Amino acid sequence: MIIVRLLNLSKKMIKKNSIEMHACHLLKTLEPAYSEIEKILKNEEYEIALSIRYIGPSGFALSSETFSRLTRICKNFYIYCSEENEIADST
């Protein structure tokens, strides 16, 4: 299995700390290539995984439409929530 990670794609593009805005930016970038992504998703040698990492006390909101669109472009979807930065920064 080959895993390719696209980290912090929207971090530099979206200044507001909104998961919805970051997700929509990611979708705007990747959905035009959906036919190619679909080929990768069907290939057992590859995996596309998306993850949301949220740090803060109040949680976040993500519309069901956006969540549904995100799940179309990956095999696995992970959500990590923490009140403190317990996850090492990958950048």
C-alpha positions as CSV (number, residue, x, y, z in Angstrom):
1,M,0.0,0.0,0.0
2,I,1.3,3.4,-0.9
3,I,0.2,6.4,1.2
4,V,0.6,10.0,0.0
5,R,-0.3,12.7,2.5
6,L,-1.2,16.2,1.6
7,L,-0.6,18.2,4.8
8,N,-1.8,21.6,5.7
9,L,-3.1,22.3,2.2
10,S,-5.3,25.2,3.2
11,K,-3.4,26.4,6.3
12,K,-1.7,29.2,4.4
13,M,-4.7,30.0,2.2
14,I,-7.4,30.4,4.9
15,K,-6.6,32.7,7.8
16,K,-9.9,32.2,9.6
17,N,-10.0,29.2,12.0
18,S,-13.1,27.6,10.4
19,I,-13.1,23.9,9.6
20,E,-16.0,24.4,7.2
21,M,-13.9,27.1,5.3
22,H,-10.8,24.9,5.2
23,A,-12.9,21.9,4.0
24,C,-14.6,23.9,1.3
25,H,-11.2,25.2,0.1
26,L,-9.9,21.6,0.0
27,L,-13.0,20.5,-2.0
28,K,-12.6,23.4,-4.4
29,T,-9.1,22.2,-5.1
30,L,-9.7,18.5,-5.4
31,E,-13.2,18.1,-6.8
32,P,-12.3,19.1,-10.3
33,A,-10.0,16.1,-10.4
34,Y,-12.6,13.7,-9.0
35,S,-12.5,11.3,-12.0
36,E,-8.8,10.8,-11.4
37,I,-9.3,10.5,-7.6
38,E,-12.0,7.9,-8.3
39,K,-9.5,5.8,-10.2
40,I,-7.1,5.9,-7.3
41,L,-9.9,5.0,-4.8
42,K,-10.8,1.9,-6.9
43,N,-7.1,0.7,-6.9
44,E,-6.3,-1.5,-3.9
45,E,-2.6,-0.4,-4.0
46,Y,-3.5,3.1,-3.0
47,E,-5.3,4.8,-0.1
48,I,-6.6,8.3,0.2
49,A,-7.3,9.4,3.7
50,L,-8.4,12.8,5.0
51,S,-8.0,14.0,8.5
52,I,-9.3,17.0,10.5
53,R,-7.3,18.1,13.5
54,Y,-9.1,20.5,15.8
55,I,-7.6,22.0,18.9
56,G,-9.8,24.0,21.2
57,P,-12.4,23.8,23.9
58,S,-15.6,24.3,22.0
59,G,-15.5,21.8,19.1
60,F,-16.3,22.7,15.5
61,A,-19.1,22.6,13.0
62,L,-19.1,20.9,9.6
63,S,-22.2,20.9,7.5
64,S,-23.5,17.5,6.4
65,E,-23.2,18.5,2.7
66,T,-19.5,19.3,3.2
67,F,-18.9,16.1,5.2
68,S,-20.6,14.1,2.5
69,R,-18.5,15.7,-0.3
70,L,-15.3,15.1,1.7
71,T,-16.1,11.4,2.1
72,R,-16.5,11.0,-1.7
73,I,-12.8,11.8,-2.2
74,C,-11.2,9.4,0.3
75,K,-11.4,5.9,1.6
76,N,-10.8,6.8,5.3
77,F,-11.8,10.0,7.2
78,Y,-10.3,10.8,10.6
79,I,-11.3,13.5,13.0
80,Y,-9.0,14.4,15.9
81,C,-10.2,16.7,18.6
82,S,-8.2,17.9,21.6
83,E,-8.4,20.8,24.1
84,E,-4.6,21.1,23.9
85,N,-2.1,20.6,21.2
86,E,-1.4,16.9,22.0
87,I,-0.7,16.0,18.4
88,A,2.8,16.9,17.2
89,D,2.8,19.5,14.4
90,S,3.7,17.8,11.1
91,T,5.0,20.9,9.4
